């Protein structure tokens, strides 16, 4: 119980209320969400269209930031692998890029069972995730993650945007509102990129975090 009290006592000192320049990006996405839901053509939320393509660019940017991290490289290499997993998830391992049904609607794609050797897609994807997890364990990156959890600075606004992205993304899916779902999914990705950037590239932020760790 004493350790738990100390954790929350230290947590107050770790919360970073500074509005960093990178935080402007998720803020813009948040502010654009309602107008997009009201006025943007629904087609922009379809597979391989504007919003999803932007998400892929954000994930790719986060991947590059991870592999260029200035500290805790094994941990950020693991996050780079996570970015690959997210990228593949967005394109359904390539199914929604290469296997559109001719003459079908914008969201009509062949299923894996209709594609030659398509049955291999999910096992290979699963194996890649398993190997990524193995890398995380073998490099002992979990120790770095635990240090971050216990002691690192928390960019509060970016974390709030992450949580909002998750909540409203799930609600958008439940309510059958693809535009809300895709915009808030974008909010999640951009907020995650901002957190990764601060922790891996911003030298002042790294320096301040190192004091905590």
C-alpha positions in Angstrom: 0.0 0.0 0.0 2.9 2.4 0.8 4.4 1.8 -2.6 1.1 2.5 -4.3 0.8 5.8 -2.4 4.3 6.7 -3.4 3.5 5.9 -7.0 0.6 8.3 -7.1 2.5 10.9 -5.2 5.3 10.8 -7.7 2.8 10.7 -10.6 1.7 14.2 -9.9 5.2 15.4 -10.4 5.6 13.5 -13.6 2.6 14.9 -15.4 3.8 17.3 -18.1 1.2 20.1 -18.7 3.4 21.8 -21.3 1.7 22.1 -24.7 4.5 21.0 -27.0 4.6 22.0 -30.7 4.1 18.3 -31.8 0.8 18.3 -29.8 -0.7 20.7 -32.4 -1.0 17.8 -34.8 -3.5 15.7 -32.7 -5.3 18.9 -31.7 -5.9 19.7 -35.4 -7.3 16.2 -36.0 -9.5 16.5 -32.9 -10.9 19.8 -34.1 -11.5 18.4 -37.6 -13.4 15.4 -36.4 -16.8 17.0 -36.0 -16.7 18.9 -39.3 -15.5 15.7 -41.0 -18.4 13.8 -39.6 -20.9 16.5 -40.6 -19.7 17.5 -44.1 -16.9 15.2 -45.5 -18.1 12.7 -48.1 -18.4 9.3 -46.5 -16.3 7.9 -49.4 -13.3 9.4 -47.7 -13.6 6.9 -44.9 -13.5 3.9 -47.2 -10.6 1.5 -47.6 -7.6 3.0 -49.5 -9.1 6.5 -49.4 -8.1 9.8 -48.0 -8.3 9.2 -44.2 -6.8 5.6 -44.2 -4.0 6.7 -46.5 -3.2 9.5 -44.1 -3.2 7.0 -41.2 -0.6 4.9 -43.1 1.6 8.0 -43.6 1.4 8.7 -39.8 2.3 5.1 -38.9 5.2 5.2 -41.4 6.4 8.5 -39.8 6.2 6.9 -36.3 8.2 3.9 -37.6 10.9 6.2 -38.9 11.0 8.1 -35.6 11.3 4.9 -33.7 14.3 3.6 -35.6 16.0 7.0 -35.3 15.5 7.1 -31.5 18.3 8.9 -29.6 18.0 6.7 -26.5 16.6 3.2 -25.4 17.1 1.9 -28.9 16.0 -1.7 -28.2 12.7 -0.5 -26.8 12.0 1.8 -29.7 13.0 -0.9 -32.1 10.2 -2.9 -30.5 7.8 0.0 -31.1 9.0 0.1 -34.7 7.9 -3.5 -35.0 4.5 -2.5 -33.5 4.2 0.2 -36.2 4.7 -2.5 -38.8 2.0 -4.6 -37.2 -0.4 -1.6 -37.2 0.5 -0.8 -40.8 -0.2 -4.3 -41.9 -3.5 -4.3 -39.9 -4.6 -1.1 -41.7 -4.2 -2.8 -45.1 -5.3 -6.2 -43.9 -1.8 -7.6 -44.8 -2.2 -6.3 -48.3 -5.7 -7.8 -49.0 -7.4 -4.4 -49.3 -4.6 -3.1 -51.5 -4.1 -5.8 -54.1 -7.4 -7.9 -54.1 -10.2 -5.6 -54.9 -13.2 -7.3 -56.6 -13.5 -6.0 -60.2 -16.7 -4.1 -60.6 -17.4 -4.3 -56.9 -17.9 -1.4 -54.4 -15.1 0.5 -52.8 -15.1 -1.8 -49.8 -15.5 -5.1 -51.7 -12.4 -7.3 -51.6 -11.8 -11.0 -52.0 -11.6 -12.9 -48.8 -8.4 -14.7 -47.9 -9.9 -18.1 -48.8 -10.6 -16.8 -52.3 -7.0 -15.8 -52.8 -4.3 -18.3 -53.8 -2.3 -19.2 -50.7 -4.4 -16.7 -48.8 -4.7 -19.1 -45.9 -1.0 -18.3 -45.1 -1.7 -14.7 -44.4 -2.9 -14.9 -40.8 -0.4 -17.5 -39.7 2.5 -15.4 -41.1 1.0 -12.2 -39.5 0.7 -14.1 -36.2 4.2 -15.4 -36.4 5.5 -11.9 -37.0 3.7 -10.6 -33.9 5.1 -13.5 -31.9 8.6 -12.8 -33.1 8.2 -9.1 -32.2 7.1 -10.1 -28.7 10.1 -12.5 -28.5 12.4 -9.6 -29.5 10.8 -7.5 -26.8 11.5 -10.2 -24.2 15.0 -11.2 -25.3 16.3 -7.6 -25.5 14.8 -7.0 -22.0 12.9 -4.0 -23.4 10.2 -4.7 -20.8 12.5 -3.3 -18.2 12.7 0.0 -20.1 8.9 0.0 -20.5 8.5 -0.6 -16.7 10.8 2.3 -16.0 8.7 4.5 -18.2 5.6 3.4 -16.5 7.0 4.1 -13.1 9.1 7.2 -13.6 8.9 8.8 -17.1 7.3 12.2 -17.7 3.7 12.0 -19.1 2.7 14.5 -21.8 -0.9 14.8 -20.5 -2.5 16.4 -23.5 -1.2 13.7 -25.9 -2.3 10.9 -23.5 -5.8 12.5 -23.3 -6.0 12.5 -27.1 -5.0 8.9 -27.2 -7.7 7.9 -24.7 -10.3 10.0 -26.6 -9.2 8.3 -29.9 -9.8 4.9 -28.4 -13.1 5.7 -26.7 -14.7 7.4 -29.7 -13.2 5.0 -32.2 -15.0 2.2 -30.4 -18.2 4.2 -30.2 -18.0 5.0 -33.9 -17.7 1.4 -34.7 -20.6 0.5 -32.4 -22.8 3.3 -33.7 -22.1 2.4 -37.3 -20.4 5.8 -38.0 -17.3 5.0 -40.2 -16.3 8.7 -40.4 -16.2 9.1 -36.6 -14.4 5.7 -36.3 -11.7 6.6 -38.9 -11.2 10.2 -37.7 -10.7 9.2 -34.1 -8.5 6.3 -35.1 -6.4 8.9 -36.9 -6.4 10.9 -33.6 -5.1 7.9 -31.8 -2.3 7.4 -34.3 -1.2 11.0 -34.5 -1.3 11.3 -30.6 0.8 8.1 -30.4 3.3 9.6 -32.9 3.5 12.8 -30.7 4.3 10.7 -27.6 6.9 8.7 -29.4 8.5 11.8 -30.9 8.8 13.5 -27.5 10.2 10.5 -25.8 12.6 9.4 -28.5 13.7 12.6 -30.4 13.1 15.7 -28.3 16.5 16.1 -26.6 15.1 18.4 -23.8 12.3 16.0 -23.1 14.7 13.1 -23.0 16.9 15.0 -20.6 14.1 15.8 -18.3 12.8 12.2 -18.4 16.2 10.9 -17.7 16.2 12.9 -14.5 13.0 11.1 -13.5 14.4 7.6 -14.4 
